[in-house]
Amino acid sequence: MDMLTMTLDIPEEDHAKTMAGFQKTKESGDGKPFSKTAYSHNLKLSSENEADILIHCKPTIAKQTGNKYRFFRIEFNPSKANLDNLKKNIDLILPGGYAKLMKDGIVTRIDLAVDALYLDATDIVASHPKIKVEKHYAHNGVIETKYLGAPSSSKQIVLYDKLAEIKHRNSKKGKAFKIPVPGEKIFRIEHRFFKLGCTLKDVASLPNPFTDLTLIAYPGSKSTKSQDPLWTLFLSACRFEGVPTALNHLNAERQEEFKKRLDTEGRSDWWKPEAVWQGLPLAINKIISVKGYLPSLPSLKS
């Protein structure tokens, strides 16, 4: 889980207590204030690995805008954050503490990530039947990131070269913490949900979003049928331009044929979305069970 944003409604009689908790966290030295957000109270929790934890309360956005801003908001990377320290500060700030946030907090964004070794974005042909928008970004002529889905939509798949991202972060000036650079390629498959609107516990009950994602390690299927020149050229176009653009190079009859072939011949033995999804309850439990808080989660079915 690479990013998690949650919001929480708090009874009006507890607003003053929550804001007082912000002040205590600031005075303790764990939280540093910052501004220019939709909230009047903002703290960034300190972290030894520079994994920012942002917490906010008391929205300043006028109600007439039509946006729903709950009184409390938190944004953090669960895979990097010090969860014990996070719980300590949320217990200090929120009436009901960390347990209240985990039980009733509404997930507004969550990024679910999988890493595959020895691949990069240039090697991959990606296809999703329900996503029509695909954009690629390159650095020095090498594709490093592929976006499936528009940023304004409720979900987006991002495929990128994790090794390149680590090197880029380490190169930034002023970065005291340097992430160890792995010795092999890492290809990240990341499914981002926006405006999810459920609790963290309920995320485990969602349908597996990775099931419809086809990933082919270029040049794709090795079957005899797949070796015709047009299919090879099509896969190459998919690799560098994206599946929607590659399909537009074909007439209507060929488009339907190649869509089906991507879905059948393109299935890769290494890409196992059902197995990936089985890891979700463990990832969620790691977050919500800090120091003994452990509500039951539904089991997942493949």
Secondary structure, 3 states (H helix, E strand, C coil): CCEEEEEECCCHHHHHHHHHHHHHHHHHCCEEECCCCCEEEEEEECCCCCCCEEEEEEECCCHHHCCCCCCEEEEECCCCCCHHHHHHHHHHHCCCHHHHHHHHCEEEEEEEEEEEECCCHHHEEEECCCCCCEEEEEECCEEEEEEECCCCCCEEEEEEEHHHHHHHHHHCCCCCCCCCCCCCCEEEEEEEEEEEEECHHHHCCCCCCCCCCEEEECCCCCCHHHHCHHHHHHHHHHHHHCHHHHHHCCCHHHHHHHHHHHHHCCCCCCCCHHHHHCCHHHHHHHHHCHHHCCCCCCCCCC
